[in-house]
Amino acid sequence: MSVDKPKPWMEGMIPTLNSRGFMSETMDRFSMAFIDYAAICGHEVLDMGCAYGVATREVLERGGSVMACDMEAGHVEILARETPEEFRGRLRTSVGELPAADFPDGSFGAILCSRVIHFLTGDQIRLSLEKMYRWLKPGGRLFLVADTPYTGFWFSTAPEYERRKAAGEEWPGFIDDIAPLLNRAAPPPGMLAFLNPLDPDILRRECERAGFAVEEAAFTGRGGEPDGNQHAGVIAVRR
Ligand SMILES: C[S@@+](CC[C@H](N)C(=O)[O-])C[C@H]1O[C@@H](n2cnc3c(N)ncnc32)[C@H](O)[C@@H]1O
């Protein structure tokens, strides 16, 4: 039975089928940098946590080849169904969940993982980055975007994050139990109990730990807004 794509929750924000946030129909500058690179790198690229394919679709329209992967089979099904026939030869899809998902070493010219890894614990982020390093071809690029403590329902935790960061905690944005922040007794079905909002320093540290050379790590705003701190992004290169 085919799955229907949900209606936007608010303009440009499409709910995921598994309560793992929303797909934004407008992309931040790190995702746009991925698209620019993906269109010219000459190799297949990976869109990990693709949701309904906002980035995948843009790469396909610009002539690139994409492996679109998400933990939710319904997302991948909708993405494939909505992909115009003329692009289908350059699209591969798979259902996989970080950190267990795997691809052969040296598979991709670039990887985008946008607004996914804040759903992982620190150890899961480390394992995922080690894998992404291997999945890239030498010289390949990783574009990571994560939610920060300054976004959405988590905004009220920002002062606590700042205090824990100043105290030198390794994962200062980590929230054990998100339910009270959503005014609920328990997380929505499919959502995890915890969240791990990140910042540019953490993205840099973890990419370097995995062996990448970091080109840039910075805060960025939502969607097309360059100013802001709702998201953290990094561009990192496999040596
Ligand atoms: C907040 S949405 C972001 C979608 C899109 N990449 C964007 O930037 O708008 C998170 C997406 O990542 C997927 N996801 C969350 N955790 C994941 C994991 N551990 N492995 C693979 N996909 C995951 C969800 O199913 C969802 O489609």
The ligand as an SDF file (V2000), in Angstrom:
LIG
                    3D

 27 29  0  0  0  0  0  0  0  0999 V2000
   14.6210   16.4230   10.5950 C   0  0  0  0  0  0  0  0  0  0  0  0
   14.4760   15.3610    9.2000 S   0  0  0  0  0  0  0  0  0  0  0  0
   15.6210   16.1480    8.0800 C   0  0  0  0  0  0  0  0  0  0  0  0
   15.3100   15.8520    6.6380 C   0  0  0  0  0  0  0  0  0  0  0  0
   16.2150   16.5570    5.6270 C   0  0  0  0  0  0  0  0  0  0  0  0
   17.5220   15.9310    5.5700 N   0  0  0  0  0  0  0  0  0  0  0  0
   16.3190   18.0370    5.9380 C   0  0  0  0  0  0  0  0  0  0  0  0
   17.4210   18.5150    6.2230 O   0  0  0  0  0  0  0  0  0  0  0  0
   15.2810   18.7310    5.8820 O   0  0  0  0  0  0  0  0  0  0  0  0
   15.4140   13.9340    9.7290 C   0  0  0  0  0  0  0  0  0  0  0  0
   15.3970   12.7800    8.7230 C   0  0  0  0  0  0  0  0  0  0  0  0
   16.4330   11.8740    9.0730 O   0  0  0  0  0  0  0  0  0  0  0  0
   15.9120   10.5650    9.2270 C   0  0  0  0  0  0  0  0  0  0  0  0
   16.6600    9.9610   10.3250 N   0  0  0  0  0  0  0  0  0  0  0  0
   16.6190   10.2790   11.6390 C   0  0  0  0  0  0  0  0  0  0  0  0
   17.4750    9.5160   12.3320 N   0  0  0  0  0  0  0  0  0  0  0  0
   18.0940    8.7100   11.4250 C   0  0  0  0  0  0  0  0  0  0  0  0
   19.0840    7.6970   11.5230 C   0  0  0  0  0  0  0  0  0  0  0  0
   19.6030    7.3590   12.7090 N   0  0  0  0  0  0  0  0  0  0  0  0
   19.4870    7.0890   10.3870 N   0  0  0  0  0  0  0  0  0  0  0  0
   18.9480    7.4260    9.1770 C   0  0  0  0  0  0  0  0  0  0  0  0
   18.0060    8.3560    9.0250 N   0  0  0  0  0  0  0  0  0  0  0  0
   17.5790    9.0010   10.1400 C   0  0  0  0  0  0  0  0  0  0  0  0
   14.4390   10.7370    9.5290 C   0  0  0  0  0  0  0  0  0  0  0  0
   13.6870    9.6070    9.1530 O   0  0  0  0  0  0  0  0  0  0  0  0
   14.1010   11.9970    8.7400 C   0  0  0  0  0  0  0  0  0  0  0  0
   13.7420   11.6790    7.4260 O   0  0  0  0  0  0  0  0  0  0  0  0
  1  2  1  0
  2  3  1  0
  2 10  1  0
  3  4  1  0
  4  5  1  0
  5  6  1  0
  5  7  1  0
  7  8  2  0
  7  9  1  0
 10 11  1  0
 11 12  1  0
 11 26  1  0
 12 13  1  0
 13 14  1  0
 13 24  1  0
 14 15  1  0
 14 23  1  0
 15 16  2  0
 16 17  1  0
 17 18  1  0
 17 23  2  0
 18 19  1  0
 18 20  2  0
 20 21  1  0
 21 22  2  0
 22 23  1  0
 24 25  1  0
 24 26  1  0
 26 27  1  0
M  CHG  2   2   1   9  -1
M  END
$$$$
